[in-house]
Amino acid sequence: MDERREPPPQPVTRPPVITSAAGKLSPLQQAYSRYVTHTTNCDVCRDIDRGRCEDSERLWNAYRAQGDEAYRRLSEEAP
């Protein structure tokens, strides 16, 4: 009397990981990727109490500059 009426749940599958070699990232995505890669591997940046290092600040500013440039280009193209 304890029969299941629903099909058993499907195993959890994750989408395949796409490497960056399979496609090209935009300049904004590349800048953010460089920032994230640095901050996750840097001892200073990973320690929340120590703040960010100079390289991290430089990479963050480069990312922001790329975002500002992308916004500027989009706003010029808009009607």
C-alpha positions as CSV (number, residue, x, y, z in Angstrom):
1,M,0.0,0.0,0.0
2,D,3.0,2.2,0.0
3,E,3.3,2.5,-3.8
4,R,4.7,5.6,-5.4
5,R,2.5,7.4,-7.8
6,E,5.2,9.8,-9.1
7,P,8.2,8.8,-11.1
8,P,11.4,8.7,-9.2
9,P,13.4,11.9,-9.2
10,Q,15.9,12.4,-11.9
11,P,19.6,12.6,-10.8
12,V,20.9,16.1,-10.4
13,T,22.9,17.1,-13.5
14,R,25.0,20.2,-13.9
15,P,25.4,22.0,-17.2
16,P,28.7,21.3,-18.8
17,V,31.6,23.7,-18.0
18,I,32.5,25.7,-21.0
19,T,36.1,26.7,-21.2
20,S,37.1,30.1,-22.4
21,A,38.9,28.5,-25.4
22,A,35.5,27.4,-26.7
23,G,34.3,31.0,-27.1
24,K,35.5,34.5,-26.8
25,L,34.7,36.7,-23.8
26,S,33.9,40.3,-24.2
27,P,36.6,42.8,-23.0
28,L,34.4,43.5,-20.0
29,Q,34.1,39.8,-19.1
30,Q,37.9,39.4,-19.6
31,A,38.6,42.3,-17.3
32,Y,36.3,40.9,-14.6
33,S,37.8,37.4,-15.1
34,R,41.3,38.8,-14.5
35,Y,40.0,40.5,-11.3
36,V,38.3,37.5,-9.9
37,T,41.2,35.1,-10.8
38,H,43.6,37.4,-8.9
39,T,41.4,38.0,-5.8
40,T,40.6,34.3,-5.4
41,N,44.3,33.3,-5.6
42,C,45.9,36.3,-3.7
43,D,46.6,35.7,0.0
44,V,46.0,39.4,0.8
45,C,42.7,39.6,-1.1
46,R,41.3,36.4,0.3
47,D,41.7,37.6,3.9
48,I,38.7,39.9,4.4
49,D,40.4,41.7,7.3
50,R,43.4,42.8,5.1
51,G,41.5,44.4,2.3
52,R,42.7,44.4,-1.3
53,C,46.2,44.6,-2.6
54,E,47.4,47.1,-5.2
55,D,47.1,44.6,-8.0
56,S,43.5,44.0,-7.1
57,E,42.7,47.7,-7.0
58,R,44.3,48.1,-10.4
59,L,42.4,45.2,-11.9
60,W,39.1,46.5,-10.3
61,N,39.7,49.9,-11.8
62,A,40.5,48.4,-15.2
63,Y,37.2,46.4,-15.0
64,R,35.3,49.6,-14.1
65,A,36.9,51.5,-17.0
66,Q,35.9,48.7,-19.4
67,G,32.3,49.0,-18.1
68,D,32.3,52.7,-18.5
69,E,33.7,52.4,-22.0
70,A,31.0,49.8,-22.9
71,Y,28.3,52.1,-21.5
72,R,29.7,55.1,-23.4
73,R,29.8,53.1,-26.7
74,L,26.2,51.8,-26.2
75,S,24.9,55.3,-25.4
76,E,26.4,56.7,-28.6
77,E,24.8,54.0,-30.7
78,A,21.4,54.5,-29.1
79,P,18.9,56.6,-31.2
